[in-house]
């Protein structure tokens, strides 16, 4: 039976890629108590899957990635992979009834895509370990190539562990110096693991046990405290604290000691960039920066074409990891047909508030031949500052006759935004 799959991009295959990564995102998340499958639960404004894929996208080595998602979330996973991964490097397939089945589906998809037989290492990673740093992926892959063994990141066991009779009697206290907590990604020589899982018996819940059962060695490398598996609501809360400590970045290595002292333990600063372009439309009214500009050509668009306001929305949504104006307020939504920029800005601020963010400041650069912006610049800044509840600065320039803005065919607006997170999201 074939497995449904989606390519995150239709670009030609990259035949020389040596590293394959299977991201298992097919878990139900029952213990997390979420309405969505676990990998699609949000953490800091982005799904767990998006955080996991961001770490992979930051690897120095190119990787072919297969996401294994619940069958009802294949399209959603494809959209996420398409946003995060480089074009042509991501595929999404539907998972199976058990984890072992899902991994097998991912391995099969990697093999099918590896037409040149270039893959030499496969890493298998749980999307639930959303904050695993890129350095752990690189460390595992390097050790697989050096040793030819299976490799698993691990941390020393801190707690005392006892073996019981299955009830309340302790029969033996284990020597914790010989115990370790295993994490993912777990790495293997690709051909050897493909053969191992093809011949494995059922019931394996861990990738290294599949490899070891086939007679191969497994060794460890140092794991990372941030690579916790998010299974319960408390785990999700711990992940929020780790993310805040890192300054809100999905897979960064954390702010410096000086930055932590400046921000405080709960604050997290994030930046975003937005750009919007609209052509002139002589039949429309001109709205720009939330204000009406009489006797000026209007801007074409589904709404009022207010490039300044729209660029601000994109910058704010980007900073908070909430997508973009197109995905949040699409042209198919009748609520935003002919809507003024203030409508989009107000709706964006509400989305940020729900995710636990507030605006710190926004800067906008307008590139346009018309209207003449300088006489009303202060008025625009005051108007936008009142809407956002944070300082907004706006500058304008021309492109010296170059390009479509120089030919007076339309306008471009570029915005940058700084937001902070100092409280839990509103749910």
Beta strands, then each sheet from edge to edge (+ up, - down):
strand 1: 5-7
strand 2: 19-25
strand 3: 42-43
strand 4: 46-47
strand 5: 63-69
strand 6: 90-94
strand 7: 121-126
strand 8: 150-156
strand 9: 162-164
strand 10: 170-173
strand 11: 180-189
strand 12: 218-222
strand 13: 268-281
strand 14: 287-288
strand 15: 291-292
strand 16: 298-299
strand 17: 357-367
strand 18: 391-397
strand 19: 410-421
sheet 1: 1+ 6- 5- 2- 7- 11+ 8- 12-
sheet 2: 3+ 4-
sheet 3: 9+ 10-
sheet 4: 16+ 13- 19+ 17- 18-
sheet 5: 14+ 15-
end
